[in-house]
């Protein structure tokens, strides 16, 4: 990273993280690595881990990360299915020295998914590859994809795109394993129509997402020149006839398996142009997926840094927790989304009786961290005149009277005092009355009964394939979350709500 000799070190680390995290699966894997470096121990939901919690303990788990599962086969006794460690949601938490059930939990909740296109097995907003992706027209090989979330889809045209995700493959011992995959070279492109063929493009770029938004991947002639085998009687788990042999060959090469050993996959398209710092003074981050890898990175760094600091060994207070969810961009209704049982289950297992659980909820505090809208120099009128957050201007508290954000006076006060402990700055955002308001995981998680505040960092071009954030705001967020972990319980004792 010698390109940025004067840039904040944490901004360079963020570039490394986001460039290595083209999908939620990769983000969770990279977050897990960082937590383990800080001494966190992996546990599993299927274990009785609550019986073995230790003072000063550091723990994390990903949903459905079981070690093995026996799968019966009619042709043999059984196969071992090695379930994936590359899941798409994560909870990590630390235990204070004198912890007892009924103690509060200080939580930072984020999400790791972003609008994109998916080449897929399941349904998500990104460009995602379809279960049967094989397409061709007028001499081109094409890949069937599905949109995921509310993307600014015109920004995906004329970009150098590739594929990343996970695939289920056969291992040498006959077992099956889910493995991460990231193809590091451009494979796909969605070309725009030349203006000479449609002069109405000057008046506005409109397109049909089903018929005019299909990536090209090669030429039919090249495919015909290669020998390919088509199964006349494929098994139920075979995908060989559903996808172009060239696509399966690329995936097989990346996974170091034969094409027929690939049994399924969840792939999404990503922009191969790396995330970079920009601006005259490297004050900007130009990157995909800032919403919401930015907040997720900061949450992980804050908890890991808190757990690595010498003061952690003697710091009393709440259990400190981060939650990285999937599927926020499509409503959070899934086993790995914020409306799942992840946080409620954690609270119940830490405080298992009704009385202790109620006490824990009353003592807890949740920060919903998702990116916010910076004022745009060319469209300043889109912001309410007194609520215009600036990039690198400090963390943004988001408020909405209709509860699209969960912030209220109590939560906002507590969070501002937390930020104040580290000398940080706070900005305010509230949407105009004549515009709709987005939402976050905050309102749905507040239904648990935990006091909640919605915050974020200011950015431009949210949901574009290339977004813009601020290099200084990374440290602003880490400091705010770290202050929450260090001092919330003591602050909470000073607040009397009559």
PEGI-V982437 format. One record per residue. PHI is phi in radians with two decimals (NA if undefined). PSI is psi as a letter, one per 20 degrees, with the letter a starting at -180 (NA if undefined). D_LAST is the distance of its C-alpha to the last C-alpha in whole Angstrom. Layout:
phi=PHI psi=PSI d_last=D_LAST
phi=PHI psi=PSI d_last=D_LAST
//
This chain:
phi=NA psi=k d_last=53
phi=-1.16 psi=i d_last=55
phi=-1.08 psi=h d_last=55
phi=-2.20 psi=m d_last=52
phi=-1.12 psi=h d_last=52
phi=-1.81 psi=j d_last=50
phi=-1.34 psi=q d_last=47
phi=-1.00 psi=p d_last=44
phi=-1.02 psi=h d_last=45
phi=-1.17 psi=h d_last=42
phi=-1.18 psi=h d_last=43
phi=-1.18 psi=h d_last=46
phi=-1.14 psi=h d_last=45
phi=-1.12 psi=g d_last=43
phi=-1.03 psi=g d_last=46
phi=-1.06 psi=g d_last=48
phi=-1.10 psi=g d_last=45
phi=-1.29 psi=h d_last=45
phi=-1.19 psi=h d_last=49
phi=-1.60 psi=j d_last=49
phi=-2.22 psi=m d_last=46
phi=-1.30 psi=i d_last=48
phi=-2.40 psi=r d_last=46
phi=-0.99 psi=h d_last=43
phi=-1.07 psi=g d_last=45
phi=-1.17 psi=h d_last=46
phi=-1.09 psi=g d_last=43
phi=-1.16 psi=h d_last=41
phi=-1.07 psi=g d_last=45
phi=-1.22 psi=h d_last=44
phi=-1.12 psi=g d_last=41
phi=-1.07 psi=g d_last=42
phi=-1.07 psi=g d_last=44
phi=-1.10 psi=g d_last=42
phi=-1.13 psi=g d_last=40
phi=-1.15 psi=h d_last=43
phi=-1.08 psi=h d_last=44
phi=-1.55 psi=j d_last=40
phi=1.65 psi=j d_last=41
phi=-1.31 psi=q d_last=39
phi=-1.87 psi=p d_last=41
phi=-1.36 psi=p d_last=41
phi=-2.16 psi=r d_last=40
phi=-2.27 psi=q d_last=41
phi=-1.06 psi=h d_last=39
phi=-1.36 psi=i d_last=41
phi=-1.55 psi=q d_last=41
phi=-1.53 psi=l d_last=39
phi=-1.16 psi=h d_last=38
phi=-1.15 psi=i d_last=34
phi=-1.39 psi=i d_last=37
phi=-2.16 psi=k d_last=38
phi=-1.18 psi=p d_last=35
phi=-2.02 psi=q d_last=36
phi=-0.97 psi=p d_last=33
phi=1.17 psi=j d_last=34
phi=-1.28 psi=q d_last=35
phi=-2.24 psi=p d_last=35
phi=-2.39 psi=q d_last=36
phi=-2.65 psi=q d_last=37
phi=-2.60 psi=q d_last=38
phi=-2.00 psi=q d_last=39
phi=-1.15 psi=p d_last=39
phi=1.07 psi=k d_last=42
phi=-1.59 psi=m d_last=44
phi=-1.49 psi=q d_last=46
phi=-1.20 psi=g d_last=49
phi=-2.63 psi=r d_last=52
phi=-2.48 psi=p d_last=53
phi=-1.36 psi=p d_last=56
phi=-2.12 psi=o d_last=57
phi=-1.26 psi=q d_last=61
phi=-2.31 psi=p d_last=63
phi=-1.18 psi=i d_last=67
phi=-1.67 psi=i d_last=69
phi=-2.73 psi=r d_last=68
phi=-1.08 psi=g d_last=66
phi=-2.94 psi=r d_last=63
phi=-2.09 psi=q d_last=61
phi=-1.63 psi=p d_last=58
phi=-1.78 psi=o d_last=55
phi=-1.49 psi=o d_last=53
phi=-1.20 psi=q d_last=50
phi=-1.32 psi=q d_last=49
phi=-1.51 psi=i d_last=47
phi=-1.61 psi=l d_last=46
phi=-1.43 psi=a d_last=43
phi=-2.05 psi=j d_last=41
phi=-2.57 psi=q d_last=38
phi=-2.58 psi=p d_last=36
phi=-2.14 psi=p d_last=33
phi=-2.32 psi=q d_last=33
phi=-2.69 psi=q d_last=31
phi=-2.11 psi=q d_last=31
phi=-1.90 psi=p d_last=30
phi=-1.25 psi=r d_last=29
phi=-1.01 psi=g d_last=31
phi=-1.92 psi=k d_last=29
phi=-1.14 psi=q d_last=27
phi=-2.37 psi=q d_last=26
phi=-0.95 psi=q d_last=25
phi=1.79 psi=i d_last=22
phi=-1.20 psi=q d_last=21
phi=-1.33 psi=r d_last=20
phi=-2.23 psi=p d_last=22
phi=-1.68 psi=o d_last=22
phi=-2.12 psi=p d_last=24
phi=-1.96 psi=o d_last=26
phi=-1.96 psi=p d_last=28
phi=-2.36 psi=a d_last=31
phi=-2.42 psi=q d_last=34
phi=-1.99 psi=j d_last=38
phi=-1.70 psi=q d_last=40
phi=-2.49 psi=q d_last=41
phi=-1.02 psi=p d_last=43
phi=-2.88 psi=a d_last=47
phi=-2.02 psi=p d_last=50
phi=-2.09 psi=p d_last=51
phi=-1.69 psi=n d_last=54
phi=-2.25 psi=r d_last=52
phi=-1.89 psi=h d_last=52
phi=-1.90 psi=r d_last=49
phi=-1.83 psi=o d_last=47
phi=-2.53 psi=q d_last=45
phi=-1.45 psi=o d_last=45
phi=-2.91 psi=a d_last=47
phi=-1.52 psi=p d_last=50
phi=-2.20 psi=p d_last=51
phi=-1.27 psi=p d_last=54
phi=-1.34 psi=r d_last=55
phi=-0.98 psi=h d_last=56
phi=-2.06 psi=o d_last=60
phi=-1.71 psi=i d_last=60
phi=-1.18 psi=o d_last=64
phi=-2.45 psi=q d_last=65
phi=-2.76 psi=q d_last=68
phi=-2.82 psi=p d_last=69
phi=0.70 psi=l d_last=72
phi=1.61 psi=i d_last=73
phi=-1.86 psi=q d_last=69
phi=-1.46 psi=p d_last=67
phi=-2.26 psi=q d_last=64
phi=-2.04 psi=p d_last=60
phi=-1.28 psi=p d_last=58
phi=-2.27 psi=r d_last=55
phi=-2.27 psi=p d_last=51
phi=-1.30 psi=q d_last=49
phi=-2.27 psi=o d_last=45
phi=1.42 psi=a d_last=42
phi=-1.72 psi=m d_last=42
phi=-1.34 psi=q d_last=44
phi=-1.45 psi=n d_last=46
phi=-1.20 psi=h d_last=49
phi=-1.14 psi=h d_last=52
phi=-1.28 psi=i d_last=51
phi=-1.50 psi=i d_last=53
phi=-1.27 psi=q d_last=56
phi=1.02 psi=k d_last=59
phi=-1.94 psi=q d_last=57
phi=-1.44 psi=o d_last=58
phi=-1.86 psi=q d_last=56
phi=-2.44 psi=a d_last=56
phi=-2.19 psi=q d_last=55
phi=-2.65 psi=q d_last=52
phi=2.72 psi=c d_last=51
phi=-2.50 psi=q d_last=52
phi=-2.42 psi=q d_last=55
phi=-1.67 psi=p d_last=56
phi=-2.26 psi=q d_last=59
phi=-1.43 psi=p d_last=62
phi=-1.61 psi=r d_last=62
phi=-1.08 psi=h d_last=65
phi=-1.50 psi=j d_last=65
phi=1.56 psi=i d_last=64
phi=-1.44 psi=r d_last=60
phi=-2.02 psi=q d_last=58
phi=-2.47 psi=q d_last=55
phi=-1.56 psi=p d_last=53
phi=-2.21 psi=q d_last=54
phi=-1.27 psi=q d_last=52
phi=-2.47 psi=q d_last=54
phi=-2.57 psi=o d_last=54
phi=-1.50 psi=o d_last=58
phi=-1.59 psi=j d_last=58
phi=-2.20 psi=q d_last=60
phi=-1.11 psi=p d_last=60
phi=-2.05 psi=h d_last=61
phi=-2.28 psi=q d_last=60
phi=-2.73 psi=q d_last=60
phi=-1.92 psi=n d_last=59
phi=-1.39 psi=p d_last=62
phi=-1.32 psi=r d_last=61
phi=-1.42 psi=p d_last=64
phi=-1.02 psi=q d_last=66
phi=-1.09 psi=h d_last=66
phi=-1.12 psi=h d_last=70
phi=-1.68 psi=i d_last=69
phi=-2.76 psi=n d_last=66
phi=-1.22 psi=i d_last=66
phi=-1.27 psi=i d_last=63
phi=-1.05 psi=h d_last=61
phi=-1.10 psi=h d_last=61
phi=-1.46 psi=i d_last=59
phi=2.75 psi=p d_last=56
phi=-1.62 psi=o d_last=56
phi=-2.17 psi=q d_last=56
phi=-2.67 psi=q d_last=57
phi=-1.54 psi=p d_last=56
phi=-1.19 psi=h d_last=54
phi=-1.52 psi=g d_last=56
phi=-1.88 psi=i d_last=60
phi=-2.08 psi=j d_last=60
phi=-2.34 psi=k d_last=57
phi=-1.90 psi=p d_last=59
phi=-1.18 psi=q d_last=60
phi=-1.65 psi=q d_last=63
phi=-2.25 psi=i d_last=64
phi=2.97 psi=a d_last=68
phi=-2.00 psi=q d_last=71
phi=-1.01 psi=h d_last=73
phi=-1.00 psi=g d_last=76
phi=-1.14 psi=h d_last=75
phi=-1.19 psi=g d_last=73
phi=-1.19 psi=h d_last=77
phi=-1.36 psi=i d_last=78
phi=-1.93 psi=q d_last=77
phi=-1.30 psi=p d_last=77
phi=-2.30 psi=q d_last=75
phi=-1.79 psi=p d_last=74
phi=-1.97 psi=p d_last=73
phi=-1.30 psi=p d_last=72
phi=-1.44 psi=h d_last=74
phi=-2.43 psi=m d_last=72
phi=-1.22 psi=q d_last=69
phi=-1.29 psi=r d_last=66
phi=-1.08 psi=h d_last=63
phi=-1.58 psi=j d_last=61
phi=-1.40 psi=p d_last=64
phi=-2.04 psi=j d_last=62
phi=-1.09 psi=h d_last=66
phi=-1.56 psi=i d_last=67
phi=-1.59 psi=i d_last=63
phi=-2.33 psi=q d_last=63
phi=-1.04 psi=p d_last=66
phi=-0.96 psi=h d_last=68
phi=-1.13 psi=h d_last=67
phi=-1.13 psi=g d_last=64
phi=-1.12 psi=h d_last=64
phi=-1.15 psi=g d_last=66
phi=-1.11 psi=g d_last=64
phi=-1.11 psi=g d_last=61
phi=-1.07 psi=g d_last=64
phi=-1.11 psi=g d_last=65
phi=-1.18 psi=h d_last=61
phi=-1.60 psi=i d_last=60
phi=1.04 psi=l d_last=64
phi=-2.37 psi=r d_last=65
phi=-1.40 psi=q d_last=67
phi=-1.00 psi=h d_last=66
phi=-1.25 psi=i d_last=67
phi=-1.56 psi=j d_last=64
phi=-1.60 psi=p d_last=61
phi=-1.86 psi=h d_last=60
phi=-3.02 psi=r d_last=57
phi=-2.77 psi=q d_last=54
phi=-2.13 psi=o d_last=51
phi=-2.14 psi=q d_last=52
phi=-2.27 psi=q d_last=51
phi=-1.43 psi=q d_last=52
phi=-2.49 psi=q d_last=51
phi=-1.40 psi=p d_last=52
phi=-1.34 psi=i d_last=55
phi=-1.17 psi=p d_last=54
phi=-1.18 psi=q d_last=52
phi=-1.19 psi=q d_last=49
phi=-2.46 psi=r d_last=49
phi=-1.60 psi=q d_last=48
phi=-2.60 psi=a d_last=49
phi=1.65 psi=r d_last=49
phi=-0.99 psi=h d_last=51
phi=-2.06 psi=k d_last=49
phi=0.94 psi=k d_last=48
phi=-1.46 psi=i d_last=44
phi=-1.91 psi=q d_last=44
phi=-2.01 psi=p d_last=44
phi=-1.83 psi=o d_last=47
phi=-2.88 psi=q d_last=46
phi=-1.37 psi=r d_last=46
phi=1.11 psi=j d_last=42
phi=-1.01 psi=h d_last=40
phi=-1.56 psi=n d_last=38
phi=-2.42 psi=k d_last=36
phi=-1.09 psi=h d_last=39
phi=-1.01 psi=g d_last=37
phi=-1.13 psi=h d_last=34
phi=-1.14 psi=g d_last=35
phi=-1.02 psi=g d_last=37
phi=-1.12 psi=h d_last=34
phi=-1.11 psi=g d_last=32
phi=-1.10 psi=g d_last=35
phi=-1.09 psi=h d_last=36
phi=-1.14 psi=g d_last=33
phi=-1.22 psi=g d_last=32
phi=-1.12 psi=g d_last=36
phi=-1.12 psi=h d_last=36
phi=-1.06 psi=g d_last=33
phi=-1.27 psi=h d_last=35
phi=-1.50 psi=i d_last=38
phi=-1.30 psi=q d_last=36
phi=-0.97 psi=h d_last=37
phi=-1.16 psi=i d_last=33
phi=-1.03 psi=h d_last=33
phi=-1.14 psi=h d_last=34
phi=-2.11 psi=j d_last=32
phi=-1.41 psi=o d_last=29
phi=-1.45 psi=r d_last=26
phi=2.30 psi=b d_last=23
phi=-1.35 psi=r d_last=23
phi=-1.11 psi=p d_last=25
phi=-1.86 psi=p d_last=26
phi=-2.53 psi=q d_last=28
phi=-2.13 psi=q d_last=30
phi=-2.27 psi=o d_last=31
phi=-1.90 psi=o d_last=34
phi=-1.77 psi=r d_last=34
phi=-1.85 psi=r d_last=37
phi=1.20 psi=j d_last=38
phi=-1.11 psi=h d_last=35
phi=-1.21 psi=i d_last=38
phi=-2.18 psi=k d_last=38
phi=1.93 psi=i d_last=35
phi=1.23 psi=j d_last=34
phi=-1.58 psi=n d_last=36
phi=-2.88 psi=r d_last=38
phi=-1.21 psi=h d_last=38
phi=-2.00 psi=j d_last=37
phi=-1.59 psi=r d_last=35
phi=-1.20 psi=h d_last=31
phi=-1.52 psi=j d_last=31
phi=-1.40 psi=a d_last=33
phi=-1.57 psi=j d_last=32
phi=-1.01 psi=g d_last=32
phi=-1.28 psi=g d_last=28
phi=-0.96 psi=h d_last=27
phi=-1.13 psi=g d_last=30
phi=-1.05 psi=g d_last=29
phi=-1.07 psi=g d_last=26
phi=-1.21 psi=h d_last=27
phi=-1.30 psi=h d_last=30
phi=-1.29 psi=h d_last=28
phi=-2.32 psi=n d_last=26
phi=-1.36 psi=i d_last=28
phi=-1.63 psi=q d_last=27
phi=-0.97 psi=g d_last=24
phi=-1.17 psi=g d_last=22
phi=-1.14 psi=h d_last=22
phi=-1.09 psi=g d_last=22
phi=-1.10 psi=g d_last=19
phi=-1.10 psi=g d_last=17
phi=-1.10 psi=g d_last=19
phi=-1.05 psi=g d_last=18
phi=-1.15 psi=h d_last=14
phi=-1.65 psi=i d_last=15
phi=-1.60 psi=r d_last=18
phi=-2.61 psi=p d_last=18
phi=-2.14 psi=p d_last=21
phi=-1.82 psi=o d_last=23
phi=-1.50 psi=o d_last=25
phi=-1.90 psi=o d_last=28
phi=-2.50 psi=q d_last=31
phi=-1.14 psi=q d_last=33
phi=-2.10 psi=r d_last=32
phi=-1.61 psi=o d_last=35
phi=-1.27 psi=q d_last=36
phi=-1.11 psi=p d_last=38
phi=-1.73 psi=p d_last=41
phi=-1.07 psi=h d_last=44
phi=-1.65 psi=i d_last=46
phi=-2.42 psi=l d_last=43
phi=-1.05 psi=h d_last=41
phi=-1.21 psi=i d_last=40
phi=-1.30 psi=i d_last=39
phi=-1.84 psi=q d_last=35
phi=-1.08 psi=p d_last=33
phi=-1.08 psi=h d_last=34
phi=-1.76 psi=j d_last=31
phi=-2.34 psi=m d_last=30
phi=-2.21 psi=n d_last=33
phi=-1.07 psi=q d_last=33
phi=-1.92 psi=q d_last=36
phi=-1.08 psi=p d_last=37
phi=1.15 psi=j d_last=37
phi=-1.66 psi=j d_last=34
phi=1.85 psi=r d_last=31
phi=-1.23 psi=q d_last=29
phi=-1.83 psi=p d_last=28
phi=-1.63 psi=p d_last=24
phi=-1.89 psi=p d_last=25
phi=-2.24 psi=q d_last=23
phi=-2.66 psi=p d_last=24
phi=-1.12 psi=h d_last=22
phi=-1.52 psi=j d_last=24
phi=1.14 psi=k d_last=23
phi=-1.22 psi=h d_last=26
phi=-2.01 psi=q d_last=24
phi=-1.62 psi=j d_last=21
phi=-1.10 psi=p d_last=19
phi=-2.37 psi=a d_last=16
phi=-1.07 psi=g d_last=14
phi=-1.17 psi=g d_last=12
phi=-1.10 psi=g d_last=15
phi=-1.14 psi=g d_last=17
phi=-1.03 psi=g d_last=15
phi=-1.06 psi=g d_last=16
phi=-1.19 psi=g d_last=19
phi=-1.08 psi=h d_last=20
phi=-1.16 psi=h d_last=19
phi=-1.08 psi=g d_last=21
phi=-1.10 psi=h d_last=24
phi=-1.06 psi=h d_last=24
phi=-1.00 psi=h d_last=25
phi=-1.79 psi=j d_last=28
phi=1.30 psi=k d_last=29
phi=-1.45 psi=r d_last=29
phi=-2.01 psi=q d_last=28
phi=-2.17 psi=p d_last=26
phi=-1.98 psi=r d_last=28
phi=-2.03 psi=q d_last=26
phi=-2.34 psi=p d_last=28
phi=-2.51 psi=p d_last=27
phi=-1.30 psi=q d_last=30
phi=-1.11 psi=q d_last=32
phi=-1.18 psi=h d_last=32
phi=-1.71 psi=j d_last=36
phi=-2.33 psi=q d_last=35
phi=-1.25 psi=q d_last=34
phi=-2.02 psi=p d_last=31
phi=-1.25 psi=a d_last=32
phi=-2.54 psi=a d_last=30
phi=-2.50 psi=a d_last=29
phi=-1.35 psi=i d_last=28
phi=-1.00 psi=g d_last=24
phi=-1.01 psi=g d_last=24
phi=-1.22 psi=h d_last=26
phi=-1.31 psi=h d_last=24
phi=-1.16 psi=i d_last=21
phi=-1.12 psi=i d_last=22
phi=-1.11 psi=h d_last=21
phi=1.93 psi=i d_last=18
phi=-1.37 psi=p d_last=17
phi=-1.04 psi=p d_last=15
phi=-2.43 psi=q d_last=18
phi=-2.35 psi=q d_last=20
phi=-1.77 psi=p d_last=23
phi=-2.40 psi=r d_last=26
phi=-3.08 psi=a d_last=29
phi=-2.00 psi=q d_last=32
phi=-1.31 psi=p d_last=34
phi=-2.59 psi=r d_last=38
phi=-1.91 psi=q d_last=41
phi=1.09 psi=k d_last=43
phi=-0.97 psi=p d_last=40
phi=1.38 psi=j d_last=42
phi=-1.38 psi=r d_last=45
phi=-1.20 psi=h d_last=48
phi=-2.25 psi=o d_last=47
phi=-1.93 psi=r d_last=44
phi=-2.29 psi=p d_last=43
phi=-2.23 psi=a d_last=40
phi=-2.05 psi=p d_last=40
phi=-1.20 psi=h d_last=41
phi=-1.26 psi=h d_last=38
phi=-1.20 psi=i d_last=36
phi=-1.08 psi=g d_last=36
phi=-1.19 psi=h d_last=35
phi=-0.98 psi=g d_last=32
phi=-1.23 psi=g d_last=31
phi=-1.06 psi=g d_last=32
phi=-1.10 psi=g d_last=30
phi=-1.12 psi=g d_last=27
phi=-1.19 psi=h d_last=27
phi=-1.10 psi=h d_last=29
phi=-1.13 psi=h d_last=26
phi=-1.02 psi=g d_last=23
phi=-1.16 psi=h d_last=25
phi=-1.42 psi=h d_last=26
phi=-2.31 psi=j d_last=22
phi=-1.15 psi=g d_last=19
phi=-1.04 psi=g d_last=19
phi=-1.18 psi=g d_last=19
phi=-1.06 psi=g d_last=17
phi=-1.08 psi=h d_last=14
phi=-1.14 psi=h d_last=13
phi=-1.52 psi=i d_last=13
phi=-1.78 psi=p d_last=10
phi=-1.93 psi=o d_last=6
phi=-1.84 psi=o d_last=4
phi=-1.51 psi=NA d_last=0
//
